[in-house]
Amino acid sequence: MGVLGCGVLVFALFFQCHSRSVQNPMFRFKRFQENAWSDPNDCSRTRQPFVLSNSLNFSLDIRIPGVIPTESDSYYCMAVPVPTSREAYIVDFVPHASMDTAHHMILYGCKTPYATQGYWDCGKELGTCRDQAKIMYAWARNAPPTKLPKDVGFKVGGDTRINYFVLQIHYGDAKNFRDHHRDCSGLTLRMTSKPQPFIAGIYLMMSVDTVIPPGKKVTNADIACTYTSSPMHPFAFRTHTHSLGKVVSGYRVRNGQWTQIGRQSPLLPQAFYSATNTIDVINGDILAARCVFTGEGRTTITQIGGTSNDEMCNFYIMYYMDNNRAVPYMNCRDEGSSELFQNIPSEANIPIPVSPDHMMSMKHESAPHKDAVELQEPKRDEEVPDQGAHLVEVSDWSEAELQLGQVSGLALNSNGDLIIFHRGDHKWGFNTFNFNGIYQQRDLGPIQQSTIVVVDPVKGKVLKASGRNMFYMPHGITTDKDDNYWVTDVALHQVFKLGSDGKDRQLLVLGEAFEPGSDKKHFCQPTDVAVDPVTGNVFVSDGYCNSRILKFSPEGKYISHWGAGSSDRKRRVSFSIPHSLAFLPDKRELCVADRDNGRIQCFMADTGEFVKEIKKDQFGGEVFAIAYSPAQGGLIYAVNGVPQDGQVEPLQGFVISYSTKEILDTFSPDTQEFKVPHDIVVTADGSVFVGDAATDSVMKFVQSAKAEHRSVKKGGIEVQEIEETETFVQANLKPLPKFPAQHPVATVQKIQEPPQKQHQQPLAAPEEKETTKTVANQSAQGVSTAIITTLLLIPLVVVIAIGAFIRWKRGRMYSDDCQVKLEPSGSAGGILGKIR
């Protein structure tokens, strides 16, 4: 019976290839021809595996076949056929390269490459493709893997005119190959035949005419084109320059408003990073990019070119579009007009700080790297802030003790004076409001003390006070361009506009006193107000009961309202107490501290369109208040709080880069502790004030040069992986090692289920030793069973091996429909590998 079973198994092996080729046309590309290198010092037996994880998902490994560049700035290419004649989708790119060897790596898609066998020099006479070469992926400077969002993929095969992948690798310095090792850099593509709802594409913005004069401190390369296609959604970006590039930025310009897509230092790993803002690009928008160069250290002009002594200015936008209207490849090479770029945000010329540990200087590039902080040419009276500044408390900053109640709000007027909004002798306690948000202590009457106090921010001297017998439970306060006060009262459920002359004049009232509601004329415990300094439009966060932002005209006429935003198309989490607002005048955005969701969300002020979200573990689940400064391209200041679920994170303040969303600094008082830090403001000179509702105090923090306190992570950049498509699981991919003579590298890698997390076992405690012995005895008893099982399996394994050998032998002798051979070309051999 066992002999009969083995015979059936061997018979099945012989017919396996033919049956699969009938079931799935992708098996027409069953196997690449396998070759062995004669030189033992190369990366021999490198394979090009075509691996199926199930009926829909597969992977393709593309590697340059063991080259040894003899000249610096060599460009080598190789082509690999798309392993299916039907449509397929790339959902993941995994690079295998090192900047010690490869300057950069680009994957193109095309119908007809210059060659289909071996590899060729594609930097001189030959190019990459005979038809249009479409960029699909780019890598440089040890960039990490790039993953696409869920339901998004690059479409290949079928009628896409992408029948081949062409891998191009630029080798910068031939001296890296003085030991004559061979290079097998490349990448793995994770693919699926399951149609994706959204098609990914690349929009390349490239400068072609920029000239960088020698010795000139700053040269800008500007690119801009009017977008004329179907709506697209940028989700990642990549910057690329050579040694003279300092910062590269890309924007969408709509109705004169600039919205950042991405901004990065090209000295950092040149990966595809998540887009700064969640936006769309529609017909009529302008896409604009700027590269900032320095010519210091050069004695001759530098132009755009292909060598490492030349320069490049590239801004890649990775986007997705609806499947039925997708245009997967676009480019822009037009020089932007000076009139347009007069309005580019100042951040575009401010280098991103890069620590020496993260600076990726290419060894073959001869130009020295200047300190990035020195590059910026300040416009008008602008100065580059101290990159190492840390906020420290100024104890006893107020010469006179301020008589305050619960401090609920802070603001600044046009003179820079500090305005404090407090609750006098009223306290917000457990019984202050009922479940419906109705105020329960009206019998106390309004607060008799002056609730609005204006003080000198340097010495704390009281300049004037107002707001007596007006409020029951003050909350938020801000000022407009005319220094009028805009305040909220959560007990009255109202918003007030007051004159700042101390006469307590009510210039405008929104909402109905003591009447909570959720329509256009009512609020329910509104928390804060922000005013657009240009249009005068008023924004109200509403609030403890409602989860919305309302927009009014300067005269108080309702315009619109919106709820929380989300970058996930299928998962939107409503506001949970929108508690504080900050208007960003240079970006025309409104940011919201979504308190109990522990996040900051930003929106276009004119349209309410969601822009971005900042959420950090350090917030501890709560963000009470935020403020904004345009310094350093945009800084958001925030304070957290203690969440109701008891999650423990230290109460502290944060300084956050708007562009990178990274925490640049944290601060807390030295003389006391934050109890309930309720509001925060930042002055023009960088001083920060925090009002604490529990200690009835206002604390002041100023910048110090204590760089050691700074908490910049990854040079101000956190590499964020985009969520992986759920139909794929992470393969156990090992990094590409440097190839010693005795260690040829095999790169056959299967997509497999991720292993379960293995927890390291602690040392056994004394009371566990008996249990350990018992387990050991049980293991010993199982050895004999394992040996018997192994001996019984040996004949079956032998039969299978014989069948596999015969199958392999026939594959060598006959070229049937299961095999596609790629013959060797040149002295270096051919494309290695086997599709299995």
FIROPA-427491 format. One record per residue (C-alpha): x, y, z. Coordinates in steps of 0.02 Angstrom, whole numbers, padded with zeros to 5 digits, always signed. Example, Ala and Ser with C-alpha at 12.3 -4.5 7.8 and 13.67 -1.06 7.14 Angstrom:
<sites>
+00615-00225+00390 +00684-00053+00357 
</sites>
This chain:
<sites>
+00000+00000+00000 +00141+00118+00045 +00231+00079-00120 +00072+00116-00216 +00053+00285-00125 +00233+00333-00166 +00204+00288-00348 +00050+00398-00357 +00148+00541-00279 +00290+00527-00407 +00162+00518-00548 +00081+00678-00483 +00249+00767-00483 +00276+00732-00667 +00109+00811-00714 +00114+00954-00592 +00195+01080-00710 +00074+01050-00853 -00083+01054-00747 -00036+01218-00662 +00005+01299-00829 -00172+01260-00885 -00250+01328-00726 -00151+01489-00717 -00065+01577-00864 +00065+01647-00744 +00145+01476-00740 +00200+01502-00919 +00343+01594-00831 +00383+01441-00727 +00571+01453-00715 +00718+01561-00762 +00873+01469-00821 +00991+01437-00676 +01176+01474-00699 +01328+01466-00587 +01468+01593-00585 +01642+01530-00614 +01714+01657-00494 +01686+01600-00313 +01699+01780-00250 +01535+01837-00329 +01355+01829-00270 +01322+01667-00360 +01158+01570-00364 +01061+01731-00350 +00885+01686-00403 +00738+01777-00479 +00599+01685-00387 +00419+01694-00437 +00334+01636-00278 +00149+01605-00252 +00080+01625-00077 -00097+01581-00136 -00199+01586-00295 -00197+01777-00300 -00037+01836-00218 +00143+01815-00273 +00313+01899-00266 +00452+01934-00390 +00634+01961-00344 +00735+02072-00464 +00924+02079-00439 +01066+02147-00544 +01165+01991-00593 +01333+02006-00506 +01412+02160-00587 +01583+02238-00553 +01581+02421-00610 +01750+02475-00680 +01707+02660-00701 +01631+02783-00580 +01455+02844-00619 +01411+02685-00711 +01228+02649-00749 +01181+02465-00771 +01009+02400-00818 +00924+02232-00830 +00748+02182-00885 +00630+02053-00812 +00462+02009-00890 +00304+02041-00793 +00262+01863-00737 +00085+01866-00806 -00002+01918-00965 -00153+01970-00864 -00170+02125-00757 -00080+02122-00590 -00046+02248-00454 +00113+02290-00356 +00069+02325-00176 +00240+02325-00094 +00421+02367-00135 +00563+02295-00031 +00737+02359-00079 +00896+02257-00062 +01042+02378-00079 +01170+02479+00018 +01229+02656-00013 +01406+02591+00010 +01382+02510-00160 +01238+02589-00254 +01210+02776-00272 +01028+02754-00319 +00909+02627-00393 +00756+02655-00505 +00626+02532-00565 +00545+02571-00732 +00399+02489-00820 +00388+02480-01009 +00331+02375-01156 +00498+02357-01247 +00663+02368-01151 +00829+02393-01242 +00875+02214-01202 +00789+02063-01129 +00942+01957-01089 +01080+01989-00965 +01117+02168-00918 +01180+02319-01014 +01263+02488-00991 +01115+02607-00993 +01211+02765-00952 +01297+02798-01118 +01228+02744-01286 +01081+02639-01229 +00940+02691-01116 +00814+02594-01014 +00666+02569-01132 +00639+02588-01319 +00467+02659-01284 +00410+02769-01140 +00497+02724-00977 +00379+02743-00830 +00455+02765-00658 +00375+02652-00529 +00495+02658-00383 +00656+02744-00331 +00779+02713-00191 +00937+02798-00126 +01039+02822+00032 +00984+02667+00129 +00801+02713+00117 +00682+02592+00206 +00545+02491+00118 +00393+02578+00045 +00220+02506+00073 +00064+02565-00015 -00101+02604+00072 -00236+02472+00079 -00331+02446-00084 -00195+02535-00186 -00078+02456-00313 +00029+02492-00466 -00059+02412-00614 +00050+02309-00733 +00024+02179-00868 -00134+02165-00972 -00165+02321-01078 -00057+02435-00970 +00091+02425-01093 +00200+02373-00945 +00261+02202-00998 +00437+02219-00927 +00517+02287-00771 +00684+02373-00800 +00797+02393-00648 +00925+02533-00663 +01066+02551-00537 +01186+02697-00531 +01357+02653-00459 +01441+02812-00402 +01618+02768-00354 +01710+02623-00435 +01833+02624-00290 +01700+02534-00189 +01739+02382-00296 +01927+02378-00272 +01905+02208-00189 +01822+02148-00351 +01664+02090-00263 +01509+02072-00369 +01349+02167-00336 +01176+02092-00335 +01074+02241-00278 +00890+02245-00320 +00718+02235-00245 +00571+02120-00212 +00398+02159-00280 +00246+02095-00187 +00103+02076-00310 -00076+02019-00323 -00194+01978-00465 -00342+02040-00362 -00405+02203-00440 -00371+02354-00330 -00499+02495-00313 -00365+02628-00325 -00218+02637-00445 -00051+02706-00388 +00057+02818-00494 +00209+02931-00492 +00208+03116-00532 +00389+03171-00559 +00436+03354-00542 +00609+03383-00614 +00717+03536-00646 +00818+03524-00807 +00896+03696-00829 +00958+03747-00657 +01134+03817-00647 +01219+03835-00476 +01355+03970-00476 +01515+03927-00381 +01523+04000-00207 +01344+04065-00207 +01264+04028-00040 +01086+03994-00100 +01017+03945-00271 +00835+03897-00293 +00771+03777-00426 +00584+03804-00449 +00464+03691-00544 +00277+03717-00572 +00140+03647-00685 -00048+03665-00694 -00132+03499-00659 -00254+03446-00796 -00306+03267-00756 -00431+03174-00646 -00424+03200-00458 -00273+03120-00377 -00229+03092-00195 -00044+03109-00147 +00003+02990-00007 +00194+02987-00013 +00338+03090-00077 +00523+03073-00110 +00660+03203-00134 +00821+03181-00231 +00974+03291-00255 +01160+03261-00248 +01283+03339-00126 +01236+03523-00149 +01050+03501-00111 +00993+03558+00061 +00803+03551+00064 +00668+03503-00062 +00484+03548-00043 +00326+03513-00143 +00156+03599-00136 -00018+03606-00206 -00070+03784-00248 -00259+03813-00253 -00336+03987-00262 -00170+04061-00209 -00157+03950-00054 -00003+03840-00036 -00028+03670+00046 +00125+03565+00080 +00135+03391+00006 +00307+03353+00076 +00468+03433+00130 +00630+03342+00165 +00817+03356+00180 +00900+03258+00040 +01041+03221+00162 +00925+03097+00248 +00882+02925+00176 +00794+02961+00013 +00640+02856+00047 +00459+02882+00001 +00392+02966+00157 +00209+02988+00203 +00136+03148+00131 +00131+03292+00254 -00053+03330+00221 -00201+03226+00167 -00262+03323+00014 -00324+03299-00162 -00263+03379-00324 -00395+03426-00452 -00401+03501-00624 -00338+03681-00618 -00228+03661-00464 -00044+03703-00478 +00090+03582-00421 +00248+03672-00370 +00416+03617-00300 +00577+03700-00247 +00753+03630-00222 +00875+03736-00124 +01060+03719-00167 +01221+03795-00108 +01372+03823-00221 +01493+03846-00077 +01646+03737-00097 +01634+03731-00287 +01751+03827-00403 +01651+03799-00563 +01468+03806-00607 +01362+03652-00571 +01224+03599-00689 +01089+03466-00691 +01164+03303-00752 +01188+03118-00726 +01355+03112-00636 +01384+03136-00451 +01478+03298-00487 +01322+03365-00571 +01161+03400-00479 +00982+03341-00487 +00821+03418-00424 +00681+03289-00414 +00521+03289-00313 +00422+03127-00330 +00238+03121-00285 +00166+02947-00259 -00023+02957-00275 -00178+02853-00305 -00328+02881-00418 -00493+02791-00447 -00466+02634-00549 -00580+02685-00691 -00498+02856-00717 -00318+02822-00670 -00172+02904-00759 -00025+02813-00682 +00125+02916-00741 +00143+03104-00759 +00286+03228-00752 +00322+03413-00742 +00480+03499-00804 +00422+03678-00822 +00517+03815-00733 +00400+03904-00612 +00367+04089-00633 +00447+04210-00513 +00276+04288-00480 +00207+04121-00420 +00355+04081-00309 +00352+04251-00224 +00215+04175-00115 +00299+04009-00075 +00298+03975+00113 +00459+04029+00199 +00485+03850+00261 +00540+03802+00085 +00706+03892+00114 +00734+03833+00292 +00840+03674+00303 +00777+03531+00408 +00900+03497+00550 +00998+03338+00520 +01108+03265+00655 +01279+03196+00603 +01219+03021+00649 +01081+03030+00519 +01170+03128+00383 +01196+03012+00234 +01344+03088+00142 +01393+02997-00015 +01575+02949-00005 +01613+02986-00186 +01541+03161-00182 +01681+03284-00161 +01587+03441-00111 +01594+03475+00076 +01434+03472+00177 +01402+03639+00256 +01307+03652+00418 +01126+03650+00363 +01079+03784+00487 +01192+03911+00401 +01109+03894+00231 +00953+03997+00254 +00960+04173+00185 +00839+04263+00301 +00703+04357+00208 +00680+04535+00266 +00698+04529+00456 +00679+04342+00475 +00808+04247+00573 +00839+04062+00581 +00793+04006+00757 +00916+03921+00869 +00902+03738+00822 +00960+03684+00995 +00842+03791+01100 +00753+03708+01246 +00613+03783+01350 +00647+03806+01535 +00538+03882+01669 +00562+04060+01731 +00521+04051+01916 +00441+04203+01998 +00424+04289+01830 +00282+04395+01899 +00343+04527+02023 +00171+04538+02102 +00064+04389+02148 -00081+04373+02028 -00249+04346+02113 -00323+04216+01996 -00454+04080+02000 -00453+03928+01887 -00356+03985+01735 -00453+03926+01583 -00386+04030+01438 -00236+04130+01378 -00213+04250+01232 -00099+04388+01168 -00142+04559+01100 -00053+04655+00963 +00068+04730+01089 +00120+04558+01148 +00034+04580+01317 -00028+04421+01401 -00217+04406+01426 -00278+04287+01561 -00457+04221+01568 -00499+04145+01737 -00650+04092+01841 -00627+04196+01999 -00717+04113+02144 -00815+03992+02034 -00752+03815+02023 -00794+03680+01898 -00836+03533+02007 -00923+03366+01998 -01098+03441+02015 -01075+03595+01907 -01166+03521+01756 -01295+03383+01736 -01286+03244+01608 -01361+03355+01472 -01234+03493+01497 -01353+03609+01587 -01273+03723+01717 -01331+03680+01895 -01265+03830+01994 -01355+03980+01921 -01403+04035+02095 -01221+04084+02125 -01242+04223+02001 -01105+04285+01883 -00924+04300+01936 -00901+04466+02025 -00712+04475+02001 -00628+04536+01843 -00611+04379+01738 -00503+04456+01601 -00333+04516+01661 -00201+04594+01547 -00023+04582+01615 +00151+04630+01561 +00230+04467+01495 +00401+04516+01563 +00365+04569+01742 +00188+04509+01766 +00123+04681+01810 -00066+04699+01790 -00102+04825+01653 -00292+04820+01654 -00436+04707+01702 -00616+04683+01645 -00755+04555+01632 -00845+04578+01798 -01022+04513+01825 -01028+04440+01649 -00978+04258+01654 -01024+04101+01748 -00894+03976+01688 -00761+04053+01574 -00667+03939+01456 -00578+03998+01297 -00513+04167+01241 -00429+04240+01088 -00407+04410+01005 -00437+04476+00830 -00334+04599+00727 -00420+04744+00816 -00379+04671+00988 -00561+04632+01026 -00586+04485+01144 -00677+04329+01085 -00725+04218+01232 -00831+04065+01271 -00933+04025+01426 -00977+03841+01447 -01114+03879+01574 -01201+04008+01465 -01168+03904+01306 -01122+04066+01220 -00982+04153+01124 -00949+04337+01153 -00855+04473+01060 -00799+04606+01183 -00708+04770+01165 -00537+04779+01246 -00557+04954+01316 -00609+04887+01485 -00790+04946+01470 -00856+04768+01453 -00951+04810+01293 -01033+04660+01210 -01005+04687+01025 -01078+04521+00971 -01160+04372+01057 -01182+04200+00979 -01293+04068+01058 -01434+04079+01185 -01398+04099+01370 -01412+03938+01472 -01493+03849+01322 -01385+03709+01253 -01418+03647+01077 -01340+03577+00920 -01414+03683+00780 -01342+03836+00692 -01398+03955+00830 -01353+03855+00984 -01197+03783+01064 -01171+03656+01201 -01025+03703+01311 -00918+03787+01175 -00734+03778+01219 -00631+03898+01112 -00630+04027+00973 -00508+04067+00833 -00516+04215+00714 -00447+04226+00537 -00343+04387+00537 -00371+04411+00350 -00557+04375+00324 -00614+04403+00502 -00709+04238+00498 -00738+04160+00669 -00715+03976+00713 -00793+03898+00869 -00752+03727+00942 -00914+03654+01007 -00871+03570+01124 -00905+03459+01274 -01076+03401+01212 -01063+03426+01023 -00919+03364+00916 -00901+03497+00782 -00816+03655+00722 -00928+03799+00670 -00879+03942+00555 -00960+04115+00560 -00936+04278+00467 -00863+04427+00561 -01043+04485+00586 -01092+04318+00665 -01182+04243+00515 -01170+04053+00507 -01064+03991+00360 -01030+03806+00387 -00977+03672+00509 -00882+03508+00503 -00831+03360+00608 -00669+03264+00630 -00562+03217+00482 -00470+03056+00442 -00335+02997+00323 -00417+02825+00322 -00557+02822+00196 -00651+02687+00293 -00624+02738+00473 -00671+02908+00540 -00666+02940+00728 -00776+03084+00787 -00708+03224+00893 -00707+03187+01079 -00709+03361+01156 -00630+03479+01028 -00551+03582+01166 -00432+03711+01091 -00406+03799+00924 -00254+03874+00839 -00261+03973+00677 -00109+03955+00561 -00107+04118+00462 +00041+04073+00351 -00040+03908+00301 -00222+03963+00303 -00266+03817+00415 -00358+03787+00577 -00291+03658+00699 -00397+03576+00834 -00342+03496+00997 -00458+03345+01001 -00438+03321+01187 -00499+03148+01232 -00440+03071+01069 -00264+03128+01110 -00233+03205+00940 -00213+03366+00843 -00308+03384+00679 -00285+03523+00551 -00406+03584+00417 -00407+03709+00275 -00487+03864+00350 -00582+03911+00192 -00658+03742+00153 -00645+03635+00310 -00548+03506+00209 -00449+03387+00320 -00261+03413+00304 -00168+03310+00433 -00168+03228+00603 -00034+03226+00738 -00051+03091+00870 +00090+03035+00984 +00106+02907+01122 +00188+03041+01229 +00023+03135+01233 -00044+02996+01344 -00216+03000+01264 -00255+03184+01300 -00213+03349+01214 -00286+03495+01310 -00224+03647+01215 -00121+03702+01066 -00039+03860+01001 +00057+03900+00841 +00213+03994+00789 +00271+04015+00607 +00454+03999+00662 +00557+03859+00582 +00425+03828+00450 +00289+03806+00580 +00291+03748+00761 +00143+03683+00859 +00149+03700+01049 +00039+03584+01151 +00003+03526+01328 -00072+03359+01377 -00177+03303+01524 -00222+03152+01628 -00351+03045+01535 -00500+02970+01623 -00444+02792+01588 -00295+02817+01703 -00160+02801+01570 -00002+02870+01647 +00106+02988+01545 +00197+03138+01618 +00105+03303+01607 +00214+03415+01499 +00222+03535+01356 +00275+03490+01179 +00355+03582+01035 +00307+03494+00873 +00368+03521+00695 +00216+03555+00587 +00303+03485+00432 +00370+03321+00502 +00247+03302+00648 +00396+03260+00759 +00416+03314+00940 +00565+03432+00943 +00561+03473+01128 +00467+03435+01289 +00459+03548+01441 +00384+03555+01614 +00404+03670+01766 +00545+03647+01890 +00470+03734+02042 +00303+03642+02038 +00209+03516+01933 +00077+03532+01801 -00091+03482+01874 -00218+03530+01741 -00125+03629+01606 -00275+03704+01520 -00212+03828+01390 -00050+03883+01307 +00013+04032+01205 +00180+04072+01124 +00248+04248+01100 +00343+04318+00951 +00510+04294+01041 +00474+04111+01078 +00422+04129+01260 +00282+04010+01311 +00147+04034+01443 +00042+03891+01514 -00113+03919+01619 -00151+03784+01747 -00332+03768+01803 -00292+03666+01958 -00154+03776+02031 -00235+03942+01979 -00071+03998+01903 +00017+04047+01742 +00191+03977+01712 +00319+04054+01595 +00450+03962+01492 +00590+04037+01389 +00715+03966+01266 +00882+03907+01330 +01036+03847+01234 +01035+03680+01326 +01046+03573+01173 +01063+03416+01277 +00881+03428+01328 +00823+03423+01150 +00722+03271+01099 +00736+03266+00911 +00710+03092+00841 +00790+03040+00679 +00846+03215+00639 +00668+03280+00643 +00602+03143+00530 +00509+02988+00581 +00500+02860+00440 +00322+02800+00439 +00274+02643+00352 +00111+02652+00258 -00016+02517+00305 +00015+02357+00210 -00119+02283+00099 -00208+02150+00201 -00192+02017+00067 -00005+02013+00094 +00096+01964+00244 +00272+02016+00286 +00405+01898+00220 +00557+01856+00324 +00677+01958+00220 +00857+01967+00273 +00960+02123+00234 +01081+02105+00090 +01252+02066+00166 +01422+02113+00099 +01478+01962+00001 +01635+01876+00068 +01721+01752-00045 +01659+01596+00044 +01476+01649+00062 +01375+01653-00099 +01203+01726-00067 +01038+01642-00104 +00889+01757-00121 +00743+01638-00144 +00616+01709-00024 +00437+01653+00000 +00292+01755+00060 +00237+01664+00215 +00132+01691+00368 +00224+01794+00497 +00285+01690+00643 +00202+01711+00809 +00289+01829+00927 +00416+01733+01026 +00432+01791+01205 +00600+01764+01283 +00580+01649+01432 +00647+01716+01596 +00759+01612+01707 +00658+01485+01805 +00621+01533+01983 +00662+01404+02119 +00480+01351+02134 +00476+01316+01947 +00624+01196+01941 +00519+01040+01971 +00405+01086+01827 +00558+01111+01717 +00622+00936+01758 +00453+00860+01716 +00451+00945+01547 +00628+00883+01513 +00578+00704+01553 +00428+00715+01437 +00541+00781+01299 +00660+00635+01321 +00519+00510+01308 +00469+00589+01142 +00640+00564+01062 +00613+00381+01021 +00449+00419+00933 +00533+00554+00828 +00673+00434+00775 +00550+00300+00721 +00447+00426+00622 +00602+00491+00535 +00658+00316+00483 +00488+00279+00409 +00491+00440+00308 +00663+00410+00229 +00600+00297+00087 +00465+00421+00042 +00589+00565+00038 +00706+00465-00075 +00565+00431-00199 +00515+00613-00201 +00696+00666-00229 +00713+00546-00377 +00554+00615-00454 +00610+00794-00431 +00780+00755-00509 +00698+00676-00662 +00583+00826-00678 +00730+00946-00669 +00829+00845-00795 +00687+00849-00919 +00673+01037-00894 +00855+01054-00944 +00832+00949-01100 +00666+01017-01163 +00598+01194-01175 +00414+01161-01144 +00277+01284-01104 +00324+01284-00921 +00493+01365-00947 +00561+01533-01007 +00750+01538-01028 +00857+01694-01016 +01023+01655-01095 +01189+01724-01031 +01251+01885-01109 +01429+01946-01100 +01567+01893-00986 +01466+01924-00831 +01344+01784-00873 +01156+01794-00881 +01009+01828-00770 +01012+01707-00628 +00868+01625-00544 +00724+01508-00554 +00539+01544-00546 +00459+01413-00440 
</sites>
